[in-house]
């Protein structure tokens, strides 16, 4: 069962992705559910590291460095759910 992603988390995560990637053409957060961070959104390894740092800094959630590499959190929706479950 897929847990709904709070819109405020999805919007904030989208903004962080746009910021670290330098892209201003990302679709709305609600349309990114099945997007892969590297393949679809174009994040490279440095972008991913910066994104994880910003998630920790801005949202107070530590994401394991290898979670995206191991594809557990490679999808926008999975990462957003992970952050939502741990954000306080």
C-alpha angles and dihedrals in degrees: 000000000000115000111221115254113234107242093229091057092047091048094048092046091050090051091051091049091050090049098049094042096043090231121140095176100073116134119248114287092253091060095051097071097112096031118124112225095226105027101038103024096037100234114161124205093272091049089052092052090048091048092052090049091050093047089054093044099042102030102025094236122129112212115195111250093231097047093087093041090053089051095240091118100018092115120077091231094052092048091047091051091048091052093044092052092052104034113107 
